Amino acid sequence: MTSDHPAIALQGVTKAFSLGNGNALEVLNIPALELTAASYTALKGPSGSGKTTLLNLIAGITTPTSGRIWLDETDIFALPEARRDRFRAEHIGYVFQTFNLLASMTALENVLLAMMFTPKQPKRDQRQRAAAMLAKLGLRARLAHRPHQLSRGEQQRVAIARALVHDPPVILADEPCASLDPHTARVVLTEFLTICREERKTVLVVSHEDNVLQGADRILDMTAINRAVGSPP
């Protein structure tokens, strides 16, 4: 059962980057957007249409030029920066397109990092939780391997485990299978979405791939929702 308020809501959100000499380039202008709790939304659009910028705004990584963003009724940019960082660590799992794994750490250690700043899992249980999540993604035999010892598909699984392990209600994924071959992409995506469905996560995935779009509850097109790239007023 979903809650009676959206998991993610945007109102009047814009983002512009300074070009110098008093000029700015507006890359995002979204009058309103709501995502239902425990839903799977796919976001598509051409390169440069603002997809990654939107994810970073929702995650609280990038500050909007104007507008408000709520996660589970919390106005994230009304929070002090330190509190916003803690809120992000507790409420958001982010799957980066480039994995962003730490080369000096094992798969298990990379996943454990995600639980450093959240009180949900007692420290005595964190290693077991991280190992179980990696095992669920087919990496039971790879816990002690460092990123350079893993295939790209295995590295992506580690990145997904890191995003899911601290049990955040919201999962953001930026082209999670873009660097994988078609077969590996299908396998990894299926594992990822199965876990999200089972655990009732709110998922927003950026992708242009058909297999990602076909399983979504809702498909958003950036050219339709972002006035900065030419959608009608």
C-alpha positions, -999 to +999 in steps of 0.1 A: +000+000+000+013+034-009+011+065+013-013+093+006+015+118-002+041+116-030+075+102-022+091+129-044+076+163-052+090+193-071+075+227-074+088+255-096+123+240-098+148+256-120+186+252-124+208+277-143+246+277-146+266+309-148+283+316-181+301+347-168+295+384-177+261+382-160+248+355-183+234+322-173+223+290-191+190+275-178+191+237-181+161+228-160+127+243-156+101+219-141+069+236-129+056+205-110+064+168-107+053+141-083+064+105-080+042+080-061+057+060-032+068+025-041+066+032-078+091+026-106+096+056-129+118+056-160+131+090-172+142+093-208+154+121-230+183+131-253+218+139-240+219+174-225+182+175-216+188+177-179+183+141-167+214+138-145+209+173-132+174+164-121+186+133-102+213+154-085+187+180-075+164+153-060+194+138-042+203+172-027+237+171-043+230+201-065+212+232-053+183+245-074+184+281-086+147+283-075+119+261-064+113+235-037+119+197-036+103+174-010+112+138-002+086+122+020+072+156+029+107+169+039+117+201+021+153+191+016+167+225+007+151+240+038+175+218+058+210+231+068+237+216+046+250+191+072+214+179+080+207+176+043+238+154+039+226+132+067+191+131+053+205+120+019+226+093+035+195+079+053+168+083+026+184+080-008+204+052-026+222+065-057+234+042-084+260+062-104+266+055-141+303+053-135+299+030-104+321+053-082+336+024-063+367+031-042+396+012-058+415+005-026+385-012-009+370-046-014+334-051-026+323-057+010+340-026+022+325-004-006+291-016+004+297-011+041+305+026+034+268+033+027+259+024+063+284+046+081+259+075+085+226+058+091+213+044+124+189+019+107+214-010+110+233-016+143+270-017+136+273-053+148+249-063+120+262-042+092+288-066+078+262-094+077+237-071+060+263-060+034+274-096+027+238-107+023+230-079-001+260-088-023+251-125-021+215-116-033+231-099-063+252-130-071+285-119-055+288-142-026+323-153-039+335-118-046+333-101-012+371-097-008+377-087-044+387-051-053+371-033-082+399-040-106+394-078-099+357-076-109+341-075-143+320-044-152+288-063-145+301-073-111+312-037-103+277-025-112+262-051-088+285-038-061+273-002-068+237-014-067+243-033-034+258-001-020+227+019-030+203-006-014+221-019+017+211+009+041+174+004+032+166+039+018+131+045+006+142+062-026+165+048-052+180+070-080+198+053-108+216+071-136+219+049-167+226+019-145+234-005-174+248+019-200+283+005-198+273-032-198+268-056-227+231-063-235+230-097-217+247-085-185+225-054-186+194-075-186+205-097-158+217-068-136+186-048-143+163-077-134+181-083-101+180-046-093+143-041-100+133-074-083+149-063-051+133-028-054+099-043-060+102-067-031+113-040-007+088-014-019+113+012-030+105+044-049+127+041-080+137+067-105+159+054-133+174+075-161+177+054-193+170+053-230+171+015-231+139-004-240+143-030-214+144-003-187+114+015-200+092-015-206+091-025-169+082+010-156+050+020-139+055+054-156+077+068-183+087+105-182+102+123-211+125+152-202+115+171-234+079+170-221+084+180-185+114+204-188+105+238-202+142+246-205+145+222-234+115+234-254+084+218-239+052+239-243+042+263-215 
